[in-house]
Amino acid sequence: MDEPVESGDQPVENGLDAIVAKLNDDFDKRFRGLQSTLDRRDSEYRQMLEDAQIASLEPEEREQRQTSKLQQKLDAAERELEILNMREEYPEEVSLLTKLLKGKSLQDQLTLLASFRKVKAEEDSQGEPDEEQPTPVDRNNPPRKYEPSLADAATKMNKQLADKILADSGNEPGLLRRLRGG
């Protein structure tokens, strides 16, 4: 293996990072090849085992096993057709569901689901405006006048607020005075 040459423009770390990245890529390729070989052999051995089991069965049991296999295939095809018919109403969800069903392992399915949620969250955050639009103002309506309420009086009573409440009430006698007739 060639050692990285240190130059003034490129530090040694970039050369090492490139070597490590290449080694990781090579390892990943070899691992995928090994995994596919193992998967192929596993399916071959499973088929051979099933053939040996079927050979030892009575003709009626063979027929029953074949019927159950065909029924399973029919059920799977009906389910797939049902999912595909829903594509018009739920296009994104159906594509996600088909990818989930094709996932080999639970890890693959969860990874796909997590990536879908992240993409969905990014789309939602990009689609929303950052600021809310203000309520339109009707210039024909006069602006509201501030009138103190009892809630204001209960929370922050001061001399100015008390004077404002008394001024707004006019010179009308209070409720108790009216009830007493005075």
C-alpha positions, 0 to 999 in steps of 0.5 A: 500500500502506498503511504500518503505523501505529505504536501504543503496543501494536504495534511496527512489526516486527509490521506488517512481518511481516504484510505480508511474510507476505501477500506470500509467500502471494500469491506462493505462490498465483501460483506454484502457478497458474503451475505447474499451467498449465505442467503442463497444457500439458506434458501436452497437448504430450506427447499431441500429440507421441505422436499425431503419432508414432502417426500416422506408424507402420504399423498393426501398430506402432500396435497393438503400441504400444497393446498395450504401453500397455494392458499397462502400465496392467494391470500398474499396476492389479494392483500397486495392487490388491496394495498395497490387499489388504495394507492389513489387515496393514499399514495405516500402511505401505500409506497411506504407500506410496500417498502416496509413489507419488502423489508427483510428484517425488523431493523430494515423496516424500522430504519425505513420508518425512521427515515420516512418520519424525518422526511415528513417532519422536514416537509412539514417544517418547510411548508409552514410559514415562519411568521403568522400573518397579521389580522387585516385591519378594517380602516372604516371601523374606529379603533377600540378604546381601552375600557378597564374591566373588573379583571383589570381592577382585580390584578393591577389596581392603582390610582389611575385605574380607579379614577378611570373606572369611577369616571367611566361609571358616570355619576350613577349611584352604586348598586347598593345605593339603588337597592336601598332606594337612595 
